[in-house]
Amino acid sequence: MLVRCGVTFNKFSAQVTGRKKKQMNTTTSLDSSTLRRNSLLFWCTLVIPVAIIGIGINFILNPVGASTAYGIPIHDPAAFPFMWVKGIRDIFSGLVVLSFLWRGDRRTTAILFAIAIFIPIGDGLVILSHLGFAPPIYIHWGTALYMMIVAAFLLGRKAA
């Protein structure tokens, strides 16, 4: 009888252990979901950090042209340091997202992307208060919409 109980107990513990392993593997695979470089979602995500780095470089090298493209033209050289600061911050923002994207860290990239949506929305609000519904507002809010769509796909579950 003890042997039977021992065998039964061992079978039961093996079943429980097997279930735990399956649950841990499922959880682990969701947490460490990778974003592969050969996927369309990777390339759709890559557009934003690369573009924002380019915009940041433009603000440093060409503050007049970049500020005009942004929607608030600045021609006073005394204001150029503000444009350079914006450029540095844009480059940093792009590099942060790019570093996690390049590692294939889908979850962190998704969270950063979702949070970063506030930047083009806020930029659009600045344009709205300064110029009203001028063409640059559509660029900012269009970027926010694009980022929302990509973030939704990034946050969505990966098909098994």
Order of alpha helices (4+ residues) and beta strands (2+ residues): alpha-alpha-alpha-alpha-alpha-alpha-alpha
